[in-house]
Amino acid sequence: MSTHPLYSRIKELGIVVLVPTYNNYKTVTQVIDSLLIYTPDIIVINDGATDSTPQLLQAYADKVTVLSYYPNKGKGNALITGFRKAIEMGFSYAITIDSDGQHFADDLELFVDEIEKYPHALIVGSRLLKQENMPGGNTFANKFSNFWFRVQTGIAMPDTQSGYRLYPLKKMGSMKLWTKRYEAELEMLVFSAWRGIRLRAIKIKVFYASKEERVSHFRPYHDFIRIGLLNSVLVFLAVVYGYPSMAIRRLFKK
């Protein structure tokens, strides 16, 4: 059992860490090892990896929960799969962290601090958009996403594409998503805002490997088309459903 001071706080709050992974064999075990310092409550979702990830995860079968399926279905599907398993196991919150090594496990404490203050919030880790080695395409995509999120919800968030988040599972378990891949995380934020879930942003550290070492599953052409289509639908829904729902909720709170 871990003796780190954060261990008991994570346990008492009912937090599990979800690690969706797809062909990140170079970094996934490092991510898991770094998380095990703070908690054994980890669910790794192997989203149809075709590299050596399945073999590497076998060594962790008695340390963490590993879910696997084939073929690859996308990050959104992996997260929903993880949420359902976490709810089944009795957890109250899920912290999601990417398996490419860009996030730091010691930032878990920041999420714990914030959820203790705001127990019903969805918390998003905000990266520095001018971080060294951050791909230029990421900066543009993030600003693009932030702009449309504000149009759709009226809420300003500094990093709507960050994968390092804390979700209140009771709020997420019944959520139905249209998308299953990269853009699903944006959809989760928008629907959460419309449902009245409080959104909080906290500053986190981030590491970007050099261009030669970086592994990215973001496909600029295909993903931008899907994100563009999703944003078009969400803007329409914001007018007919999102904004009216938020207005009615505010009215009854007065």
Rosetta silent file (secondary structure, phi, psi, omega in degrees, C-alpha in Angstrom):
SEQUENCE: MSTHPLYSRIKELGIVVLVPTYNNYKTVTQVIDSLLIYTPDIIVINDGATDSTPQLLQAYADKVTVLSYYPNKGKGNALITGFRKAIEMGFSYAITIDSDGQHFADDLELFVDEIEKYPHALIVGSRLLKQENMPGGNTFANKFSNFWFRVQTGIAMPDTQSGYRLYPLKKMGSMKLWTKRYEAELEMLVFSAWRGIRLRAIKIKVFYASKEERVSHFRPYHDFIRIGLLNSVLVFLAVVYGYPSMAIRRLFKK
SCORE:     score description
SCORE:     0.000 S_00000001
   1 L     0.000  138.441 -179.767    0.000    0.000    0.000 S_00000001
   2 L   -65.829  143.152  177.174    1.252    3.479   -0.858 S_00000001
   3 L  -105.296    6.774 -179.590    2.392    5.644    2.053 S_00000001
   4 L   -66.073  140.175 -178.767    2.123    8.912    0.141 S_00000001
   5 H   -55.955  -26.617 -178.305   -0.009   11.521    1.990 S_00000001
   6 H   -74.696  -20.556 -174.908   -2.274   11.847   -1.068 S_00000001
   7 H   -55.321  -52.005 -175.624   -3.206    8.157   -0.939 S_00000001
   8 H   -67.426  -34.308  179.642   -5.754    8.449    1.873 S_00000001
   9 H   -66.850  -42.539  178.070   -7.343   11.614    0.440 S_00000001
  10 H   -62.935  -42.079 -179.189   -7.872    9.950   -2.952 S_00000001
  11 H   -64.080  -46.032 -177.228   -9.301    6.875   -1.224 S_00000001
  12 H   -65.147  -34.018 -179.411  -11.696    8.834    0.987 S_00000001
  13 H   -79.898  -14.302 -178.424  -13.049   10.842   -1.950 S_00000001
  14 L    74.463   45.509 -177.527  -13.644    7.725   -4.034 S_00000001
  15 E  -100.025  135.463  171.196  -11.393    8.744   -6.921 S_00000001
  16 E  -120.881  149.110  178.609  -10.192    6.398   -9.659 S_00000001
  17 E  -104.369  127.019  177.748   -7.719    7.318  -12.398 S_00000001
  18 E  -102.271  131.820  179.440   -8.600    6.386  -15.991 S_00000001
  19 E  -123.471   90.235  174.054   -5.804    5.915  -18.524 S_00000001
  20 E   -73.185  136.273 -177.705   -7.110    5.496  -22.095 S_00000001
  21 E  -142.451  143.815  176.299   -4.311    4.276  -24.334 S_00000001
  22 L  -148.893  109.753  176.953   -3.762    3.485  -27.990 S_00000001
  23 L    54.833   44.065  174.163   -0.316    2.599  -29.370 S_00000001
  24 L  -115.669   48.686 -174.593    1.635    4.468  -26.684 S_00000001
  25 L   -62.137  -25.270 -178.242    3.921    1.578  -25.781 S_00000001
  26 L   -72.026  -24.322 -171.555    6.880    3.918  -25.181 S_00000001
  27 L  -124.724  -18.695 -170.683    5.169    5.827  -22.375 S_00000001
  28 H   -61.018  -39.123 -179.270    2.153    3.950  -20.996 S_00000001
  29 H   -70.535  -33.739  176.342    4.088    1.968  -18.369 S_00000001
  30 H   -63.411  -40.722  179.196    5.875    5.115  -17.175 S_00000001
  31 H   -63.427  -46.648 -179.793    2.502    6.797  -16.725 S_00000001
  32 H   -61.908  -46.336 -179.636    1.103    3.846  -14.766 S_00000001
  33 H   -59.897  -39.896 -179.689    4.199    3.600  -12.554 S_00000001
  34 H   -67.538  -33.763  179.124    4.039    7.317  -11.761 S_00000001
  35 H   -73.389  -34.606 -177.961    0.355    7.013  -10.797 S_00000001
  36 H   -63.288  -18.046  175.555    0.926    3.979   -8.555 S_00000001
  37 L   -64.231  -30.587 -172.835    2.950    6.218   -6.221 S_00000001
  38 L  -106.546  -27.611 -177.206   -0.298    7.984   -5.316 S_00000001
  39 L  -162.699  144.437  172.463   -3.057    5.400   -5.794 S_00000001
  40 L   -91.303   -6.468 -176.714   -3.662    1.771   -6.799 S_00000001
  41 L   -84.171   85.447 -174.112   -7.137    2.679   -8.057 S_00000001
  42 E  -133.830  133.583  173.337   -6.342    2.860  -11.754 S_00000001
  43 E  -117.950  118.660  176.978   -8.286    1.654  -14.795 S_00000001
  44 E  -100.386  126.588  179.938   -6.314    1.355  -18.036 S_00000001
  45 E  -108.474  107.232  177.302   -8.441    1.166  -21.176 S_00000001
  46 E   -81.466  103.555 -174.400   -6.607   -0.444  -24.086 S_00000001
  47 E   -86.101   59.061  175.738   -8.436    1.078  -27.059 S_00000001
  48 L    70.783   37.596 -178.124   -7.506   -1.612  -29.575 S_00000001
  49 L   -60.948  141.119  179.471   -3.733   -1.075  -29.524 S_00000001
  50 L  -111.887    4.613  177.018   -1.809   -2.787  -32.325 S_00000001
  51 L   -98.420 -150.111 -177.073    1.682   -2.274  -30.888 S_00000001
  52 L   -88.615    9.281 -179.637    3.197   -4.008  -27.829 S_00000001
  53 H   -53.897  -47.402 -178.902    0.850   -2.256  -25.370 S_00000001
  54 H   -57.150  -40.783  179.486   -1.252   -5.408  -24.646 S_00000001
  55 H   -67.119  -40.369  179.313    1.859   -7.387  -23.717 S_00000001
  56 H   -64.387  -37.822 -177.675    3.178   -4.571  -21.517 S_00000001
  57 H   -71.100  -21.174  178.148   -0.135   -4.290  -19.684 S_00000001
  58 H   -59.408  -31.762 -179.412   -0.071   -7.987  -18.783 S_00000001
  59 L   -70.290  -13.522 -178.191    2.635   -7.176  -16.223 S_00000001
  60 L  -108.075    9.729 -174.257    0.172   -4.859  -14.433 S_00000001
  61 L   -59.839  -30.078 -179.604   -2.764   -7.276  -14.315 S_00000001
  62 L   -97.474    5.238 -178.338   -2.446   -7.712  -10.523 S_00000001
  63 L  -112.842  -35.830 -178.214   -1.814   -3.997   -9.837 S_00000001
  64 L  -136.267  169.364  174.889   -4.465   -2.130  -11.835 S_00000001
  65 E   -89.113  125.769 -179.790   -7.691   -2.867  -13.703 S_00000001
  66 E  -115.673  125.071  175.060   -7.093   -3.372  -17.427 S_00000001
  67 E  -112.717  134.457 -179.574   -9.920   -3.243  -19.970 S_00000001
  68 E  -135.374  145.391  173.033   -9.242   -4.198  -23.587 S_00000001
  69 E  -153.635  161.527 -179.995  -11.292   -4.362  -26.758 S_00000001
  70 L  -140.722  148.131   -3.138  -10.673   -4.490  -30.517 S_00000001
  71 L   -80.627 -173.510  175.995  -10.626   -2.801  -32.938 S_00000001
  72 L   -58.855  132.090 -178.192   -9.763    0.780  -32.011 S_00000001
  73 L  -120.408   -4.866  177.080  -12.961    2.775  -31.357 S_00000001
  74 L   107.027  156.763 -175.933  -11.622    6.171  -30.300 S_00000001
  75 H   -63.071  -39.465  179.609  -10.821    8.053  -27.111 S_00000001
  76 H   -58.820  -43.909  178.081  -14.426    9.018  -26.438 S_00000001
  77 H   -63.684  -40.222  179.080  -15.468    5.379  -26.463 S_00000001
  78 H   -62.100  -42.192 -179.745  -12.540    4.498  -24.191 S_00000001
  79 H   -65.707  -45.022  178.817  -13.570    7.152  -21.671 S_00000001
  80 H   -61.820  -40.292  176.390  -17.226    6.061  -21.613 S_00000001
  81 H   -60.120  -43.398  178.670  -16.069    2.450  -21.148 S_00000001
  82 H   -66.015  -41.511  178.208  -13.896    3.588  -18.244 S_00000001
  83 H   -58.659  -46.735 -177.169  -16.694    5.651  -16.672 S_00000001
  84 H   -62.926  -41.254  178.249  -19.073    2.697  -16.722 S_00000001
  85 H   -66.302  -41.013 -179.853  -16.517    0.397  -15.128 S_00000001
  86 H   -62.934  -41.729  177.655  -15.673    3.003  -12.482 S_00000001
  87 H   -64.646  -42.119  178.045  -19.360    3.412  -11.572 S_00000001
  88 H   -59.803  -34.761 -178.543  -19.736   -0.369  -11.440 S_00000001
  89 L   -84.838   -2.863  173.925  -16.777   -0.495   -9.012 S_00000001
  90 L    91.305   15.715  179.767  -18.371    2.125   -6.764 S_00000001
  91 L   -81.918  154.881 -179.597  -16.170    5.164   -7.397 S_00000001
  92 L   -98.921  -30.361 -177.371  -17.489    8.729   -7.119 S_00000001
  93 E  -135.552  152.870  174.191  -14.973   10.554   -9.330 S_00000001
  94 E  -129.290  126.203  171.750  -12.720    9.725  -12.260 S_00000001
  95 E   -99.119  124.691  178.947   -9.538   11.580  -13.126 S_00000001
  96 E  -100.564  137.822 -179.214   -8.557   11.047  -16.764 S_00000001
  97 L  -139.252  138.474 -179.099   -4.924   11.293  -17.817 S_00000001
  98 L   -73.188  153.634 -176.471   -3.350   10.768  -21.240 S_00000001
  99 L   -97.183    9.625 -178.908   -0.933    7.880  -21.746 S_00000001
 100 L   -90.585    2.089  176.056    1.560    9.795  -23.909 S_00000001
 101 L    86.486    5.835 -177.700    3.493   11.132  -20.916 S_00000001
 102 L   -77.924  -21.383 -178.596    2.557   14.798  -21.326 S_00000001
 103 L   -99.854  157.281 -177.913    0.833   14.981  -17.924 S_00000001
 104 L  -109.906  128.962 -178.394    2.423   14.762  -14.482 S_00000001
 105 H   -63.729  -29.958 -178.136    1.058   12.389  -11.844 S_00000001
 106 H   -69.671  -11.727  174.333    1.986   14.748   -9.011 S_00000001
 107 H   -76.100   -5.047  173.883   -0.634   17.183  -10.332 S_00000001
 108 H   -54.208  -35.425 -178.470   -3.259   14.766   -8.991 S_00000001
 109 H   -61.126  -34.349  179.272   -3.009   16.748   -5.763 S_00000001
 110 H   -64.037  -39.818  178.256   -4.266   19.874   -7.546 S_00000001
 111 H   -67.948  -40.267  178.900   -7.416   18.039   -8.614 S_00000001
 112 H   -63.518  -44.674  177.756   -7.935   16.661   -5.103 S_00000001
 113 H   -56.996  -43.685 -175.007   -7.555   20.139   -3.594 S_00000001
 114 H   -72.142  -40.247 -177.671  -10.097   21.565   -6.043 S_00000001
 115 H   -71.972  -24.999  174.811  -12.716   18.824   -5.711 S_00000001
 116 H   -67.712  -29.511  177.477  -12.611   19.161   -1.926 S_00000001
 117 H   -82.901  -37.439 -175.532  -13.649   22.804   -2.422 S_00000001
 118 L  -128.693   79.222 -170.427  -16.153   22.133   -5.235 S_00000001
 119 L   -66.461  -11.456 -179.720  -17.433   18.549   -4.779 S_00000001
 120 L  -111.477   11.955 -173.311  -19.888   18.627   -7.712 S_00000001
 121 L   -88.195  158.100  166.503  -17.588   20.239  -10.286 S_00000001
 122 E  -102.768  121.476 -171.578  -16.004   18.987  -13.485 S_00000001
 123 E  -110.493  129.960 -178.176  -12.369   20.094  -13.293 S_00000001
 124 E  -114.677  127.523  175.439  -10.159   20.653  -16.345 S_00000001
 125 E   -76.682  122.249 -176.031   -6.373   20.870  -16.156 S_00000001
 126 E   -98.655  120.892  178.384   -5.269   23.917  -18.125 S_00000001
 127 L   -87.768  158.836  173.386   -1.955   23.725  -19.979 S_00000001
 128 L   -77.147  122.674 -175.625    0.197   26.680  -20.985 S_00000001
 129 L   -74.926   -9.295  178.082   -0.560   27.287  -24.668 S_00000001
 130 L  -112.627   26.318 -179.762    2.934   28.700  -25.257 S_00000001
 131 L   -62.519  144.592  178.147    4.762   25.771  -23.682 S_00000001
 132 L   -59.609  137.594  179.564    8.139   24.871  -25.195 S_00000001
 133 L    73.455    1.045  177.946    7.850   22.173  -27.891 S_00000001
 134 L   -67.312  125.211 -179.415    4.046   22.511  -28.034 S_00000001
 135 L   -58.362  138.035 -179.027    3.039   21.765  -31.640 S_00000001
 136 H   -58.524  -36.217  179.238    1.765   24.846  -33.467 S_00000001
 137 H   -62.926  -33.925  178.430   -1.288   22.944  -34.649 S_00000001
 138 H   -64.750  -41.051 -179.603   -2.241   22.213  -31.040 S_00000001
 139 H   -62.008  -46.651  179.403   -2.200   25.907  -30.156 S_00000001
 140 H   -63.413  -46.139 -177.501   -4.498   26.791  -33.068 S_00000001
 141 H   -61.965  -37.431 -178.870   -6.823   23.852  -32.420 S_00000001
 142 H   -68.633  -45.136  178.604   -7.119   24.763  -28.759 S_00000001
 143 H   -63.271  -38.881  177.464   -7.938   28.422  -29.410 S_00000001
 144 H   -61.295  -46.329 -179.388  -10.431   27.323  -32.076 S_00000001
 145 H   -66.134  -42.228  179.530  -12.069   24.914  -29.644 S_00000001
 146 H   -60.874  -40.378 -179.762  -12.121   27.466  -26.803 S_00000001
 147 H   -61.470  -49.842 -176.825  -13.845   30.008  -29.058 S_00000001
 148 H   -69.110  -32.805  176.863  -16.640   27.670  -30.101 S_00000001
 149 H   -61.883  -40.564  178.981  -17.106   26.394  -26.562 S_00000001
 150 H   -67.324  -37.984  176.676  -17.756   29.954  -25.406 S_00000001
 151 H   -61.596  -40.874 -173.921  -20.232   30.481  -28.266 S_00000001
 152 H   -79.479  -22.004 -174.174  -22.074   27.288  -27.318 S_00000001
 153 H  -128.624  -18.084 -173.899  -22.160   27.822  -23.543 S_00000001
 154 L    77.130    9.188 -177.053  -21.281   31.441  -22.739 S_00000001
 155 L  -111.463  132.429  177.036  -18.473   30.100  -20.541 S_00000001
 156 L   -92.130  122.426  175.766  -14.793   30.948  -21.041 S_00000001
 157 L  -125.487  136.618 -174.617  -12.443   28.002  -20.489 S_00000001
 158 L   -77.723  -18.326 -175.737   -8.681   28.285  -21.110 S_00000001
 159 L  -154.215   80.223 -176.850   -8.075   24.720  -22.343 S_00000001
 160 L   -76.201   -7.259 -179.196  -11.080   22.797  -23.619 S_00000001
 161 L  -103.427    0.736  179.997   -8.880   20.152  -25.257 S_00000001
 162 L   -64.806  136.202  178.084   -6.964   19.079  -22.177 S_00000001
 163 L   -93.190   -3.969  179.438   -7.282   15.369  -21.423 S_00000001
 164 L   -92.956  102.188 -172.406   -6.292   15.769  -17.767 S_00000001
 165 E  -142.784  161.936  169.788   -9.658   16.164  -16.051 S_00000001
 166 E  -120.357  124.798 -178.830  -11.734   15.166  -13.048 S_00000001
 167 E  -111.243  134.880  169.959  -15.293   14.033  -13.745 S_00000001
 168 E   -77.947  112.041 -168.021  -18.119   13.603  -11.182 S_00000001
 169 H   -64.685  -34.140  179.557  -19.250   10.116  -12.162 S_00000001
 170 H   -61.492  -31.125 -179.755  -22.887   10.408  -11.069 S_00000001
 171 H   -79.847  -27.884 -173.088  -23.262   13.273  -13.522 S_00000001
 172 H   -92.689  -23.553 -172.258  -21.439   11.498  -16.356 S_00000001
 173 L   -59.759  -33.579 -177.653  -22.886    8.001  -16.148 S_00000001
 174 L   -94.501    2.121 -176.418  -26.136    8.879  -17.919 S_00000001
 175 L   -74.410  129.859  177.401  -24.550   11.109  -20.552 S_00000001
 176 L  -104.664  128.028 -178.383  -25.103    9.992  -24.140 S_00000001
 177 L  -109.271  145.842  174.360  -22.519   11.097  -26.699 S_00000001
 178 L   -84.021  -30.660 -174.560  -22.838   11.354  -30.459 S_00000001
 179 L  -107.073  155.394 -175.565  -19.102   11.167  -31.037 S_00000001
 180 L  -123.894   -3.331 -173.917  -16.660    8.462  -30.009 S_00000001
 181 L  -114.789 -144.487 -172.051  -13.261    9.856  -30.890 S_00000001
 182 L   -52.554  -40.209 -173.636  -11.049   12.871  -30.234 S_00000001
 183 L   -77.434   -6.252 -177.739  -13.883   15.402  -30.277 S_00000001
 184 H   -62.737  -31.600 -179.195  -15.915   13.572  -27.612 S_00000001
 185 H   -65.763  -34.756  175.059  -14.124   15.435  -24.817 S_00000001
 186 H   -67.076  -42.985  179.276  -15.424   18.751  -26.169 S_00000001
 187 H   -59.600  -40.350  178.424  -18.918   17.294  -26.391 S_00000001
 188 H   -60.416  -42.215 -179.753  -18.687   16.200  -22.735 S_00000001
 189 H   -64.951  -44.624 -177.816  -17.807   19.740  -21.650 S_00000001
 190 H   -63.238  -49.484 -178.957  -20.626   21.350  -23.623 S_00000001
 191 H   -65.893  -32.858  176.651  -23.319   18.971  -22.379 S_00000001
 192 H   -63.801  -43.353  178.369  -21.991   19.270  -18.817 S_00000001
 193 H   -62.204  -43.284  179.783  -22.323   23.053  -19.001 S_00000001
 194 H   -64.518  -30.975 -179.695  -25.881   22.770  -20.346 S_00000001
 195 L   -80.133   -5.663  179.565  -26.764   20.394  -17.510 S_00000001
 196 L    89.143   11.978  176.365  -25.614   22.914  -14.948 S_00000001
 197 L   -73.431  129.736 -179.127  -22.469   21.076  -13.875 S_00000001
 198 L   -68.931  132.579  178.687  -19.978   23.573  -12.514 S_00000001
 199 E  -107.009  131.634  178.891  -16.795   23.777  -14.608 S_00000001
 200 E  -127.549  144.765  177.236  -13.488   24.652  -12.978 S_00000001
 201 E  -118.719  135.701  176.069  -10.047   25.129  -14.549 S_00000001
 202 E  -127.635  148.350 -179.809   -6.760   24.600  -12.727 S_00000001
 203 E   -79.550  131.882  178.348   -3.235   25.192  -13.993 S_00000001
 204 L  -127.047  162.435  174.121   -1.199   22.044  -14.608 S_00000001
 205 L   -82.777  158.926  177.169    2.282   21.228  -15.830 S_00000001
 206 L  -150.160  146.255  177.649    2.777   19.653  -19.238 S_00000001
 207 L  -123.912  128.374  175.043    5.637   18.009  -21.099 S_00000001
 208 L  -113.946  121.458  177.069    5.879   17.840  -24.878 S_00000001
 209 L   -67.190  163.921  177.797    8.407   15.470  -26.366 S_00000001
 210 L   -64.417  162.675 -177.573   10.465   16.585  -29.331 S_00000001
 211 L   -56.593  -35.449 -177.711    8.927   16.264  -32.794 S_00000001
 212 L   -69.963  -31.145 -175.785   11.026   13.152  -33.446 S_00000001
 213 L   -96.484  -14.353 -171.592    9.799   11.376  -30.289 S_00000001
 214 L   -71.094  137.907  173.942    6.201   12.589  -30.250 S_00000001
 215 L  -116.534  117.619 -179.369    3.347   10.152  -30.869 S_00000001
 216 L  -128.525  137.915  177.058    0.081   11.802  -31.870 S_00000001
 217 L  -103.730    7.036  177.935   -3.177   10.238  -33.016 S_00000001
 218 L   -77.448  124.568  179.496   -4.647   13.594  -34.018 S_00000001
 219 L  -108.427  102.302 -171.427   -5.338   13.660  -37.771 S_00000001
 220 H   -48.764  -49.370 -175.340   -5.617   17.341  -38.765 S_00000001
 221 H   -67.971  -56.498 -176.411   -7.770   16.893  -41.874 S_00000001
 222 H   -64.735  -44.900 -175.448  -10.199   14.223  -40.657 S_00000001
 223 H   -69.838  -36.936  178.173  -10.434   15.456  -37.075 S_00000001
 224 H   -65.709  -35.817  177.063  -10.952   19.114  -38.017 S_00000001
 225 H   -64.152  -46.416 -179.975  -13.810   18.091  -40.318 S_00000001
 226 H   -63.864  -41.926  179.353  -15.452   16.068  -37.539 S_00000001
 227 H   -65.072  -39.755  178.397  -14.902   18.864  -35.000 S_00000001
 228 H   -62.310  -43.824  178.206  -16.323   21.401  -37.450 S_00000001
 229 H   -64.024  -42.700  179.036  -19.445   19.300  -38.013 S_00000001
 230 H   -61.887  -44.171  179.853  -19.859   18.756  -34.279 S_00000001
 231 H   -61.543  -38.271  178.455  -19.523   22.485  -33.578 S_00000001
 232 H   -61.247  -44.516  179.261  -22.182   23.269  -36.193 S_00000001
 233 H   -66.124  -42.506 -177.555  -24.619   20.880  -34.526 S_00000001
 234 H   -66.748  -34.434  176.739  -23.763   22.143  -31.033 S_00000001
 235 H   -63.723  -43.940  177.532  -24.325   25.786  -32.027 S_00000001
 236 H   -61.467  -45.869 -179.510  -27.805   24.871  -33.290 S_00000001
 237 H   -66.994  -30.702  177.776  -28.544   22.900  -30.121 S_00000001
 238 H   -61.114  -38.215 -178.474  -27.221   25.755  -27.986 S_00000001
 239 H   -72.082  -44.195 -173.253  -29.920   28.017  -29.431 S_00000001
 240 H   -90.258  -18.642 -176.365  -32.832   25.581  -29.148 S_00000001
 241 H  -134.383  -51.677 -172.166  -31.817   23.717  -25.979 S_00000001
 242 H   -58.440  -59.711 -178.252  -28.559   24.738  -24.277 S_00000001
 243 H   -64.733  -42.719  175.565  -29.144   28.418  -23.550 S_00000001
 244 H   -58.972  -40.611  179.746  -32.858   27.973  -22.697 S_00000001
 245 H   -63.064  -44.007 -179.907  -31.954   25.172  -20.255 S_00000001
 246 H   -66.898  -36.621  179.383  -29.312   27.295  -18.540 S_00000001
 247 H   -66.038  -43.611  178.907  -31.678   30.277  -18.372 S_00000001
 248 H   -63.536  -40.517  179.683  -34.453   28.208  -16.770 S_00000001
 249 H   -63.443  -42.346  178.382  -31.980   26.756  -14.266 S_00000001
 250 H   -65.593  -36.663 -179.176  -30.784   30.225  -13.279 S_00000001
 251 H   -62.538  -42.969 -177.773  -34.390   31.417  -12.963 S_00000001
 252 H   -77.417  -15.747  176.951  -35.299   28.684  -10.492 S_00000001
 253 H   -80.071  -19.215 -177.605  -32.144   29.285   -8.455 S_00000001
 254 L   -74.700    0.000    0.000  -33.201   32.869   -7.737 S_00000001
